[in-house]
Amino acid sequence: MPTAPIDVIRVDANALATPFPHFWEQMFGSGHANLSMRQSWRDDARKVKGIVDFRYVRFHDIFHDENGVYEEDASGNPVFNWSYVDQIYDGLLDIGLRPFVEMSFMPAKLASSQKPHVFWYKPIPNPPTAYGKWAVLIEAFARHLLERYGAEEVRHWYFEVWNEPNIDFWTGVPAQATYFELYDAAARAIKLADPWLRVGGPATAQAAWVGDFIRHCTGAGVPIDFVSMHVYGNDSAENVLMTHEKVPISDMVSRAAKKVADEVKASPRPDLPIIFSEYNATYTTDVNITDSPFMGPWLANNIRLCDGLTSMMSYWAFSDVFDEEGVVKTPFYGGYGLIAVGGIPKPAFNAMAMLHRLGDQRISPELERALVTKRTDGAVVIALWNYADPGASGEPRDFEVHLPFGRSADVTVLTPDQGSALTLWRQMGEPAFPSREQQQALREAAALPATQSLPIVGGKVLLTLPVHTLALIEVEP
């Protein structure tokens, strides 16, 4: 009978260490701005902040007419209403979050066309009737924020111009040139309000336009403080890398991050921070990906591969309080969130909680299925995983971890059977609207398994991990 493959990991606590900032847990995405006034959204935000202490949240469409921001009087002069804007941002600050402000989409009275995007909440992706009026809106918006929250606070925020202008979220023609005009007007308006506010873009899908965007800004003397872009694991190599290769879902995000890092390094502004303001394993809804234990190993592996290539990566999204395709019809449908409807944590939520415990220094050589880190208190923290493609079966994998000290190790394991509510939901018959009692049972099934103390025998710990399993080992000095 064949034996399980074995990974041997030898930890040298005195090996050369490199900084390991937790770039994957500083910011999370959401749907559109108006959702943030819901109690369920705020409850989920607090739950996620409780496991990772994230600092920023990014959502679409602060200028949507549902927020009542922009009107014009009979003479065509702008009339601003900041009532909902204040409630939205007050709510974030009350939770201990700051906005990563995506300045989008176009208010109806300012839009050159009323044709909306296909999303259920009907954002308007069209250019303004006049870019000068757009600039007036942006400057007034920034000045209001400064007046309400103070420069010392707002200078910690980020201001990102638009969302994915290289696809159907922007209808300007030609897309790049008209987006640059939109960006120029907004960036200059932001700096008129306060030159110390941070502004950037191009917020493109498929990690596009980065080099062109930097060259445009530097050549035209337009302010730029960071570059932002998006990528998903199932994006195509043709769209992201301009090649015809087949890039697996495990590697696409990191391949895009490497491409962007190289573009920025070769640009006139090699110092610019790189922010992936959206990423996930998929941009489609797939239960076997975002709702499943697959996400534990995927997230850990992606962190391993993207280390050193980006300042922040914003997981899309933190909650399934989300309605791009309409009102959610069932708790598990492949939604992007860490938490399903009904406050049910997904395996990705538990994986984030585990990976938060990694240290801030990375040690040991590069390993395919492990991250070895050290905390400031000297503890060694190791993430291990058995990755397989979404929905795929696979063999268990044995890990032999040689440790430099300690008599016992604290081990937390996230498996398809522990820390996931998906199996129980299927056993229930996949109810679209679980009863309150069923929701409670699902929340209990979703709880992260308790940490166990395992003896260190002969200087090592042995673990066998089923496929789609993530483990965390913590050893105190």
N, C-alpha and C positions, 0 to 999 in steps of 0.2 A: 504493500500500500504506500503510495507516495506521501512524503512528509510535507508539511506546510513550509513555504519559503521562510527563511530566517533573515532578519535584519539585525546586525550586530552594531551597537552604538557605544562608543567609548567616550565618556565625558571627562575632560580635563578642566577642572575648575580654574586652573591657573593659565590656561591657554589665552592667547591674545584675543581680546574682546573688542567688538565694534558696537557703536551705538545702535540701538534698535527701537526707535520711536514708534509708538503705536499708531501708525498712520491710517489704519483701517477703522478706527473707532472714534475719530474726532468729529465726524459729521455723518448724518444720515439723511436720506431723502424722504419726501412725502408726496402726496398728490398735488392738489391745488390749495391755495392759501386759505380759502374759506373753510376747509375741513378742520383747520386748527382750532376753530371755535367750538367744536363738538367735545363733549365730556369724554367720550370714548377715545378720541384722538389724544386728548391730554392725559388720560389714564395710561394709554400705551406709551406715550412719550416718557412719562415718569417711570414706567417699568423698565424701559430700555436704559434710561439714565441711571437707574439703580444697579445695572449690571456692568456698564462700561463708562459711566460718567462722561458721555459725549458732550460736546460744546456747541455744535452748530447744527441747524436743520435747514434744509433747502426744499422749497416747494415752488410750483408754477403759479403764475397768473395773479399776482398781487393787484394788477390793474384791471382785472375782470370786472364787468359791470355789476356782478353780484356783490361786489364790495363797494360800489357807489363812488368810486374815486373821482371820475372825470365827467364833467358836463360842459356845455358851452351855452352862453347866454345868446340873446337874439342877435347880437352883433358878432358872434363867433369868438368871443373872449372866453378863456378857460374859467371854469368854476370847480374848485376842488372840495372834496369832502373826505376827511381823514378818519371818520368815526370808526369804520371797521378796521382800517389799517392799524389804528391805535389798539383796538381790542385784540387783534391778531398778535401784534408784537408785544403788547403788555403780557399776554398769556404765555408767550415763549419765555420772556424774562422772569416771570413768576415761577416757572419750572426750573430756571437756571440755565436756559438755552439762549443762544444768540442766533439771529437769522444770517444765513448765507443768502443774500437777497438776489433772487433771480428777477430781473426787471423785465416782466412780460405780463400778459400778451397785450394786444392793442385795445384800448377802450373803444367802444363802438363809435362814439362821436368823433374820435380821432382817426379812425381807420378809413383807408381808401376804398375798401370793399367790406361788405357785411357778411361775406361768405365765411362760415366758421370752419374750424377743424372738425374732424369726425368724432373727437372725444365727446362723451356724454354731456359734459358740462359746457361744451361749445366755446372753447377759446377762439379768439380771432387772431390768425397768424399773419395778418396782412400789414403792409407798410402804412405809415401815417399819411394823412393827406398833405402834411408839410413837416419836414424834419425839424424845422424851427419850433413848431408847436410841440413836437416830441421832446425837444430839449427843454422847453419851458416846463413841461410836466416833470421831467426828471429832476431839474433843479429845485422846483417847488417841493417835490417829494423829499429830496435830501435835506433841504432846509427845514422842513417840518420835523423830520426825524432828529436833526441836531437840536432843534428847539425843545422837543419833548424829552429826549433821552440824554442830551448833553454830548458834546464832542468827545469827551473822554470815553464814553461808552460806545458811540457809533463808530469811532475809529478802530474798534476791534472787529467790526463787521466786514463782510465782503460784499461788493456790488458787482454782479455778473450780468452782462447785457444779453438778454434773450435766452432762448433754449433751442438748440439743434437747428440752426438756420440753414444747414446744408441738406435737410430733408423737408418734409411737408409741414413743419412748424413755422416756415417763413416762405412767403409767396413772392418776395421781391425778385425782379428779373433785370439782369442776371443775379443769381442768388448771392454770390460772394461780394460783388461790388456794392450791391444795395445794403447788404448786412454791414459792410465796413462803414457805409454812410450812417446807418443807424447807430453803430457802435461809436463812431467819432462824435456824433452829437451828444450821446448819452455820457460818454467818458468826460468830455469837456464840461458838460453841465454838472456832473458830480464834483469835479475839481473846482468849479466856480463856487459851489456851496462850501467846500472845505478841501483844500489841496492835500490834506492828509488822509482823506478817505481812500479806501482801496477799491480799484475798479479793474475788471478784466473780462476776458472771453477767450475764444469765440463760442464756447459751450456747445461744440459740434458733436453730433453722433459720429460713431466710427472713427473717433480720434482724428478727424480731418482738419485741414486748413491751418494747422498750428504754425508751421514755418511761414506760410504766406501771411498769416495774421501778424506775426511779430515783425516781419519785414515791412508790412504796411504801416503799422503803428510807429515804428522807428523812423521810417522814411517820411511820414507825414507829420511827425512831431505830436502824435496823439498819445495821451497818457495810457500806460499799461503797467499794472502792478502784479499781475499773475496771469497764467494761461490756464484755461479750464477746458475739459473735453469729456466725452462719454465713450464707454465701450462695454460690450456684453460678450459673454463667453461663446454665444452662438452667432456672433457677427461673422461675416464671411471674410476670408483672406483677400478676396478681390476688392472689397470695400475698405478694409482697414490697412492692409499691407501692400496692396496693388500687385499681388501675386496670385497664382492659380493653385497654390498648395492647399492641402486639407489640414487645417490647424485644429487640434482637438479642443473641446470645451475647457479642458484643464489648463490650456496654455494661451488661449487667445488674449485674455486681459493682460497678461504679462508681456506678450509679444507687442501689444499696442503700447504698453508703458515704456518698453525699451525703444520703440520707434519714436515716441514723443520725446523721451529724454535725449535721444541722439539729435533730433531736430532742434530742440532748444539749445543744446550744447553748441551746435553749429551755427546758431542764429546770432544776430547783432546783440541779443540780450540773453546770454547764457546763464545769467543769474536768476532768471524769473522762476518763482515757485510754480510747480506743476500740480494741478488739482484735478483729479478725476471726480467731477461733481455728480456723476452717475456711473455705477457699475453693478453688475450682478452676473450670475452664471448664464442667464437667459433673459431676452426681452419679450419672450412669449410666455403664456401661462401654461405651466407644465407641473402637474402634481408631483411627478417623479423627480423634479428638480427642487423648486423653491419650497415645497411643503414637506420634503422628505429628509431623511438622515444623510442623503448624498451631500448635502450642503456642508456638513461638518468637515470631512476631508477636503472638499473643494475649497472652502474658505482658508483652511490652514495652508494648503498647497499654494494658493494664490498669494497669501501673505509672504510665504517663503520666496516665491518668484519675483514679487514686486518690491521687495525690500531694497531701499536705496534709490528707487526710480521715481518716487512721487512724494509730495509733501502731505497730501491727504487723499483718501479714497472714500467716497460717499456711497455706501451701500443703498441701493434703491429697492426697497424702501423699509422704513422701520415698522410700519403698521399696514394692515389690510383695511383700515378705515380709508377707503380708496375707491374712486368711482370712474376711472377713465373709460371703462367699458360698460358703465351703468351701475346701478345699485347691486352690491354683492348678493349673490343668490345662494351661496352655500359656503360653509367655513373653509373647505379645502377645494380649491379650484386652480392652484398654481399661482396664487397671488404673490406679489413681490415682497410682502411684509415679513418681518420677524415674528409678528403676532397676528394670528388669525382672528376673524370676527368672533366676538364673545370673550375676548381677552385670553385666547388659547395660545400659549407660546409654541413656536415651531422649533424643530431641531436647530435651525440657524440661530435662533435666540439663545439656546443653550450653548451652541458652539461659540458664539460671541462672548458669553459669560466665561467660558473656559479659557479662551484665547486672551481675554483681558488679564488673566493671571500670569501670562508670560512676563519675563523680566524685561528690563530696558537695555540690556546688553546681550548681544548674540555671540555665542562661542561655538567652537568645534568646526570642522570642515563642512562644506555644503553636503547635505544629505537629501536623498530623494523623498523620503517619507518621514522626516523629522525636522523639528526646529529645537535647537538647544540654546537656552538662554539663562541669564543670571540676573537676579534682582539685586537691589542696592544693599539688602540685608545679607547677601552672600548665598541665599538659597538658589539652587539649580532648579529650573522649571523646563520641562521637556514636553513638547506636543508630538504625538505619534499618530499616524493614520494609515488606514488601509483603503485606498482610493479605488473606485471602479466607476465606469461611465454610468449615467443616469439609468436606473431601472435594470442595470446589468447584475448578474450574479457573479460570484467569484469565490476564490479560496480564502480561508482564514490565513493570516500571516502572523508568524511568531517574531517577537522582538526580544532581544537579549541586550539589556541596557546595563552597562558597567558604570558604576557611580563612584565618585571620589571620596565620599564620606557618608555617614549616617547608618543607623540600624534599621530604619524603616522609611518607607516612602508613602506619601499620600497620593492616591491614584483615583482619578475621576474618569469614567468611561461613558461615552455617548454612543449608543448602538441603535440599530433599527427597532429593537425591542424595549429599550430603556431611554427615556427622554424624548419620546415621540408619541403624539396622540393619533397619528395617522392610522395605525393598525386598529386601535379601538374604534375609531370613527367608521372604518370599513366593517368591522364586526357588528356595529350598531345598524348596519344597512345604509350607510352614507346619508344620514338625515340632512336635508337641506336646511332645516330650521330646528336644530337640537333644542330639546326642552332645557329649562334651567338646570335640572338635575343632570341631564346628559352633558351640558356644558361644564358643570363642575367636575364630573367624572373625566372629561377630556382634559381639563386643566390639571387634574391630579396625575393623569397618565403622562402629561407633557413635562412634568417636573424633572429637573436635572437629577440623575441618580446621586445618592449620597457618596461622598468621598470615602474611600476605604484605605486603611493603613495596611501595607504589605511589607513583610520582612525583607530586608536586604540580606541575601544569603551569598556568601563568597564574593561580596562586593558587587552583586548584580541583582537585577529584578527581571523576571521573565513574564511576558505578557503575550497572549494570543488574541488578536483582534479580528473579529468577523469583518467581512466586506462592508463598506460604508460606515466604518466606525472611527471615531476620534477619541484619543485618550490623552490625559494630562498627568504627568508625574511631577510632584513637588518634593524636594528633599532639602531639609534645613541643615545648615552647617553644624 
